[in-house]
């Protein structure tokens, strides 16, 4: 499967973003979830923060897969997950 990355802004995401797309004329529903994790440099070294983030991602709900890790903003880092059964 080929991946196409399209960046879009969805304000005030609280749960899940449902995105309907057409692939070769076939409609598909994709589900994304954005989680925001602590990323406070005062809590340790960059290596420590990465290890904590890695553990949280590895232990995340197995129905969801890592899709994108954003840039830290205000001591938080956004992580986007894609639902496995919808691609």
C-alpha positions in Angstrom: 0.0 0.0 0.0 1.3 3.5 -0.9 1.0 6.3 1.7 0.0 9.8 0.8 0.4 12.3 3.5 -2.0 15.3 3.5 -1.7 17.9 6.3 -4.9 19.4 7.5 -5.9 21.4 10.5 -8.9 20.3 12.5 -9.7 22.6 15.4 -10.8 21.4 18.8 -10.3 17.7 18.2 -11.6 15.9 21.3 -11.9 12.3 20.3 -11.6 10.9 16.8 -11.4 12.6 13.4 -13.3 10.7 10.7 -12.1 11.4 7.2 -13.9 10.1 4.1 -11.7 9.7 1.0 -12.1 8.2 -2.4 -9.4 5.8 -3.7 -9.9 4.7 -7.3 -13.5 5.6 -7.0 -14.0 3.6 -3.8 -15.1 5.5 -0.7 -13.1 4.7 2.5 -13.4 6.1 6.0 -10.2 6.8 7.8 -10.1 7.5 11.5 -7.4 9.5 13.3 -6.9 10.3 16.9 -4.6 13.1 18.2 -3.2 12.7 21.7 -1.1 15.3 23.4 1.7 14.1 25.7 3.8 15.9 28.2 7.1 17.2 26.8 8.6 19.3 29.5 12.4 19.7 29.2 12.4 20.3 33.0 11.5 16.7 33.5 14.8 15.3 32.3 17.1 15.0 29.3 15.9 14.7 25.7 16.8 11.0 25.8 14.6 10.5 28.9 11.6 12.3 27.3 12.0 10.2 24.1 12.1 7.0 26.2 8.9 8.0 28.0 7.2 8.9 24.7 8.3 5.7 23.1 6.9 3.7 26.0 3.5 5.5 25.8 3.3 4.9 22.0 4.3 1.2 22.4 1.7 0.7 25.1 -1.1 2.6 23.3 -4.4 0.9 22.4 -3.4 -1.8 19.8 -6.4 -0.9 17.6 -4.4 2.3 16.7 -1.1 2.7 15.0 1.4 5.6 15.1 0.8 7.9 12.2 2.7 11.1 13.0 4.6 12.8 15.8 4.4 16.6 15.7 6.7 19.3 17.0 6.5 20.1 20.7 4.4 23.1 21.6 4.0 24.6 25.1 5.5 21.6 26.8 3.2 19.2 25.0 3.8 17.0 21.9 1.0 16.0 19.6 1.0 12.4 18.4 -1.5 11.3 15.7 -2.7 7.7 15.6 -4.6 6.0 12.7 -7.2 3.3 13.4 -5.9 0.0 12.0 -9.1 -1.4 10.6 -9.8 1.6 8.3 -7.1 1.7 5.6 
